[in-house]
């Protein structure tokens, strides 16, 4: 049986035994979205991409009296808009996040993300923006730590100096470090796909053992 067929059959098992989450952690423009796309194009069929910011955007839109795609304001995220009472979309999303955390605790955004994961019909969740241990552990504690992989993406010249996120470091998580070198995109994408294949293989093998 080929690896690809084995993996795809395993996705059906994921529905019965719980979801699998692949979380990408790294500074801005390090290559997290590129990594996600590498999986979409190679091994993942039954998947959904869910960002931690996604549920916050949905809630912000509803609070302002409308619903739209999460990325509807991507091109105008720093432009003051009437639909957000003169705030930029970025400011409106931050305001929602800040209010959530002040009213419901620092893990409020993580809880929204976990709720979105459980509401998804996909077997595999791909997330390109996990920002710290709290967020990663919230997912792992919900799905089972054996079902969650964190890939830390490193790229020379990119760091968290101007970002509220940071490296996921908890030793309670399965973490793999991958370097995204300039001019080696194909090698980077291949390593991401290989690492995830290996993780999925181990998860499905363990599930087979428990089911036996």
Helices and strands as residue ranges (DSSP letters): H 3-17, E 20-25, H 32-40, E 47-49, H 52-63, G 74-76, G 82-84, H 89-104, H 108-119, E 124-127, H 133-143, G 145-147, E 148-154, E 174-179, H 185-211
